[in-house]
Amino acid sequence: MRQRKITSLIGGLTLAAGLLLAAPAAHADEAPTPPAEFTTDWHDPVTAAPPIATPGTRTCQVTLAEVQFRDFTPYKGSYAPPKECGTRWNKVVLRLEGKVKGRQYDRLGYLTVGGVEILRTSTPEPSPEGIAWSVEKDVTRYRDTLSRPGAVEMLIGNVVNDTYTGVLDIRVTLTFHTAQGKVKPAAGTPDRVLPLTDATLTTPRNTERILAEVYATGSGGGCEEFWYLTVPDAAPYSCKATDGPYREVRISVDGKLAGIAAPFPHVWTGGWSNPFLWYVTPAPRAFDVQPVVYDLTPFAGVLNDGRAHRVEVSVAGVPAGQTGWSVPANVLLWQDEGSAVVTGALDRHESGTPRNSAVYTAGSPDVLETTGGHTLTVAGHLNTSHGRVATTVTRTVDHRSTHRWGADENPDALSAYWTDDETVTVGRTTTRTRRSYTMDGEIGIGADDRLRTVLTVGDRAAVSVVRDGRRLSWSRLDDTYTGDASFTLGVPREQRHAIGTSAERYRVYGSDGCYDRSLKTVQGTLVEDLRRC
């Protein structure tokens, strides 16, 4: 029998004089006793991420896809917005519900509506008796796409045969939460959302703000799935990359560098050679792949000439001719209602020299020390119906890692740290975002053929918005996963004697309140589910 969530400790949140006052959490119910080792069933996958806040107004639901994935044939259907809910929406929530049982690898998938990618996801690996999981995503920003009929395409590529028996049974819905009374339509959503197809973009001539979002994932089962572990050609390690593990996701406009970003170090649910780490608790972002976002507004004056422009996405550091990265992109546009044409210019473009040093030292263990980074500043102005608006975007990315491995790559250890700092100034308002990603882990095989993986993955961000020196809003995010699992190699499943613990704590707090949830598992049993704030 599948185990379900066992406790929900919810404290009260009081906002007083700008302070967050969290009431003490209630006492937990007695936790279940986990088995001595993994069995043929375990708790359904669960993450500590917060639920999506909804307004409690009338809703309508549309089914986007209901399909079983057995191979690499995409599902194709059609979408139409629900007539009974109009187009005055406060929130639109996508929900994916999945079921699978038997034996199967982790799989990567996408969902598009009208050519716009609105979800990128991966799957958990199943138990023999079967699991069910769900993913929710706020897709309100795709209001433009969802306000009219469009083609639906979805694919989670899969292989089903005598060995890999898991068929992915998927249902995806959209729930539209209406704007009624004091609940207003969603503010600030883009007027147009365009898929970046054929690397060309033609913007409406009155565009006054441009964002590009790129669902960048290293995947496909090759070394780029584990790009952070690659080494230069001279080093004796199985995953090679000419210049080492430094990667940078770039976007250009007409050949001119327009944005840089550090990719997130995704770990899928078969990652680090040990699925027992992930059976219940996936790594951050595994089920809801978040796009890299670039502010291209400084280029709007160039793009608003009514002509098609080349907008291209690339991943620096990938060896020439090597595949393994997927970078689908959407462009989000806001238009000036008071102008037919918005003119302007790119006023400043300063790109630092990219840094990338991967130093290999032979020894016992072998060691690769990598440092890399890049800085880009772009600035432009637009002559809008509400005056001249200047936008400056500065972004700095940095990568530092130490990779150690022994004979036959046993043990194999990585300690890595990435930062992605961005400052966007529009007129008198400045938004500062500091993102940091961490990975610290080791795989080793003992004399008894026991493979053990210990790993911590962190996803952190700090955002502040300041106008004329006064802070308008702020937030802090810390999503940290820790796991330790081992099993015996080269034997049937029932003889692996697998054991493992995992924990995730997701905390976000700031001027809008706080959320704090912790999960802990032992041998596939959820032994703690705590909610604070």
SULHU-V14789 format. One record per pair of residues at least 12 apart in sequence whose ideal C-beta (glycine too) atoms are under 6 Angstrom apart, sorted by the first residue. I is the first residue (numbers start at 1). J is the second residue. If there is no record, write none. Layout:
# SULHU-V14789
i=<I,I>
j=<J,J>
This chain:
# SULHU-V14789
i=<2,3,3,5,6,7,7,7,9,9,9,9,10,11,11,11,11,13,13,20,22,22,25,31,32,34,34,34,35,37,37,37,37,38,38,38,40,40,41,41,42,42,42,43,43,43,44,44,44,45,45,48,48,48,48,49,50,52,52,52,54,54,55,55,55,57,57,57,57,58,59,59,60,60,60,60,61,61,62,62,63,64,64,65,65,66,67,68,68,69,69,69,70,70,70,72,74,74,75,76,77,79,79,79,80,81,82,85,85,87,88,88,89,90,90,90,90,91,91,92,92,92,92,93,93,94,94,94,95,95,96,96,97,97,98,98,99,99,100,100,100,101,101,102,102,102,103,103,104,104,104,105,106,106,106,106,106,106,107,107,107,108,108,109,109,109,111,112,113,113,113,114,114,115,116,116,116,116,117,117,118,118,120,120,121,121,122,122,124,125,125,125,126,135,135,137,140,141,142,143,144,144,145,156,190,190,190,191,191,192,193,193,194,195,196,196,196,199,199,200,201,201,201,202,203,203,203,204,205,205,205,206,206,206,206,206,207,207,207,207,208,208,208,208,208,209,209,210,210,210,210,211,211,211,212,212,212,212,212,213,213,213,214,214,214,214,214,215,215,215,216,216,216,216,217,218,218,220,222,223,224,224,227,227,228,228,228,230,231,232,232,235,235,241,242,243,243,244,244,245,246,246,246,246,247,247,247,248,248,248,249,249,249,249,250,250,251,251,252,253,253,254,254,257,258,258,259,260,260,260,260,261,261,262,262,262,264,264,265,265,267,268,269,272,272,273,274,274,276,276,276,276,277,277,277,279,280,280,281,281,281,281,283,283,284,284,284,284,295,295,297,298,298,298,298,298,299,300,301,301,301,301,302,304,313,313,336,336,338,339,342,342,343,344,344,344,344,346,347,347,348,349,350,351,352,354,355,355,356,357,358,365,365,365,366,367,368,369,370,371,372,373,373,374,375,376,377,378,379,389,391,392,393,394,395,396,397,398,399,400,401,402,410,411,411,412,413,415,416,417,418,419,420,421,428,428,429,430,431,432,433,434,435,436,437,438,439,440,441,441,442,449,449,450,450,451,452,453,454,455,456,457,458,459,460,461,462,463,473,474,474,475,476,476,477,478,479,480,481,482,483,484,485,499,501,502,503,504,505,514,515,516,516,517,518>
j=<44,43,525,529,526,28,29,529,25,26,530,531,531,23,25,532,533,513,533,514,532,533,532,527,525,522,523,525,523,497,498,499,523,498,523,524,128,129,127,129,127,279,524,280,524,526,131,132,133,124,133,504,506,517,519,506,515,93,136,138,91,177,90,177,183,177,178,180,183,178,175,177,82,84,85,176,173,175,82,174,173,152,172,154,172,171,170,167,169,156,158,168,158,160,167,157,153,155,154,153,152,113,150,152,149,147,176,176,178,147,179,185,176,177,179,183,186,140,177,139,140,174,176,136,175,137,139,174,136,173,135,172,134,171,133,170,132,169,126,166,168,126,130,126,165,166,164,165,126,164,166,270,122,123,125,268,269,270,123,156,158,122,219,121,155,156,154,153,145,150,152,145,150,195,145,193,195,330,215,328,139,142,215,289,135,287,268,286,269,269,270,275,166,287,288,288,186,189,193,189,192,193,193,168,332,333,334,334,335,333,330,332,331,330,311,329,331,310,312,308,309,311,331,308,303,304,333,335,304,306,341,335,336,339,340,342,300,304,333,335,334,336,342,382,384,297,334,296,297,300,333,293,295,332,251,294,296,329,331,291,293,330,291,292,313,327,329,289,291,328,249,263,292,327,326,324,325,324,324,239,324,325,245,247,245,265,416,245,368,244,358,360,368,319,319,317,356,358,370,370,317,356,372,399,263,315,317,260,316,374,261,263,292,315,314,316,294,313,312,299,311,309,310,351,296,299,294,374,376,395,397,292,420,397,418,420,285,437,437,439,283,286,282,453,455,443,453,485,485,487,498,500,453,483,485,524,521,524,502,504,519,521,457,481,457,459,479,481,393,424,391,346,378,379,380,391,346,382,344,345,380,382,346,342,327,329,384,385,385,385,382,384,383,380,381,382,383,380,379,380,379,378,377,376,375,374,372,373,372,371,370,404,405,406,405,404,403,402,401,400,399,397,398,397,396,395,394,393,392,427,426,425,424,423,422,421,420,419,418,417,416,415,445,442,444,443,442,440,439,438,437,436,435,434,467,468,467,466,465,464,463,462,461,460,459,458,457,456,454,455,454,488,489,486,488,489,486,485,484,483,482,481,480,479,478,477,476,475,511,510,511,510,509,510,508,507,506,505,504,503,502,501,500,523,522,521,520,519,518,533,533,532,533,531,530>
